Amino acid sequence: MSGSTLAQVLGAGDWLHVELDLTGVTDKPAFMDRCARALDLPDHFGRNWDALADCLTDLSWAPPVRGRLVVITGWREYALAEPNDWSIAQEVFAEAADRWTGTGTDLRVVLALGGSS
């Protein structure tokens, strides 16, 4: 698959590629809004940590796929502006990824260290 994009390669394996771009995000409401849009969270998403955890650990609202790869870009500004909330966000994503390990519907979350993916 030389020359293919990450999304194309993942799609060929029935994986969904999601880019969560946090560029310019400096507070929790903006973080939750970006999550809602990028992850296409359901309308009932309550825009708080518990609601994010619930949506990521119960994917009955989402189309079925073999797996999901969430690539978080532009996260450093948020991490510096809201270190406590950034720590909570990492914990929520890590616990959700752990929840789906070995289930046949994997969830992986990676932090991009450079620019966009």
N, C-alpha and C positions, 0 to 999 in steps of 0.2 A: 504494500500500500504506500509505496514511495510517493511523496508529494501530497498525501492525504492530510487533512486537518485532524486534530485530536477528536473533534466532534464526529467526523466521518468514520474514523477508526472505531471509536466507541459505539457509534450507531450500528456498525456492521456486526458487533457482538451483542446487540440489544441492550446497550448501556446508554443512559441519558447523560449528556454533558451539560452542566449548568455553571455559568460564570457568575459569581456573586462579586460584583465590582463595588468596593466600598470607597472609592476615590471621593474625597470631599466630605465623607461622613465623619462627624465629630460628636454625635450624641446618640443616645439610645433610640429616640423616635425615628431618626433618619436610618439607623441600622435596621430597625424592624421594618420600615417601609421598603428598604432595599431587599431584605429577605423575602418579604411578601411578593414583590415583583419578580425577582430573579428565580425564586423557587416555585412561583405560581401557586402560592399557598391559598387554601380555600377561604371563602368570604368570612367564615366564622373565626379566622385567626385573630386572636385577641391582642396581638402586638405586645406581648410580655414574654419573659423567659419561660414560664411554664407552658404557655401556649405554643411557643416555638418548639420546645421539647416534645410536647404532645403531637404536634404536626409531623415532626421528624421521626417519631417512634411508632406512629400509627399512620401508615401511608395508604390507608383505604381510600382516601380522597384522590390519590394520584393514579395516573395510568400505569398499568403493570409493565415493568421492564425487568431485565436481568439484574441491572444494577444502576447506580447513580454515582457520578463523580462530580462533586462540587469543588470548583477551583475558586478560591477566594483571592481576589486581587485588590490592590490599593488599600490594604488593611492597616498599614502602619500608622497613618494619621489618627485613625480611630483608637488604635491600641495606645497611642501616646496621650490622646485627649481623655480617654475613659478607661484607664488600665483595669479597674475593678470590673467594669462591664465587659471588657474584652476578655478577661479571665473567665467570666461566666459564659460568654459566648463560646469560647473554646471548649469548656466543659460540656455544654449542651451538645455541640457538634460531636465531640468525642464519645459521649454516652450514646448518642443516636447511632453513630457508626458501629460501636460495640454491639448495640442491640440487633443490628442487621447482619453481623458477621455469621457466616455459616448457614444462613436461612435460604439461600438461593435468590435473594434480592439484596445484594450488597449495597452499602452506602459508604462511600469514601469521600473524605474532605481533605483537601490539600491547600496549603498557603503558598501562593506564588511569591517568590522573593524578588522578582524583577518587575517589569512593567506588566502589560496585559498578557493574557495567555495566548 
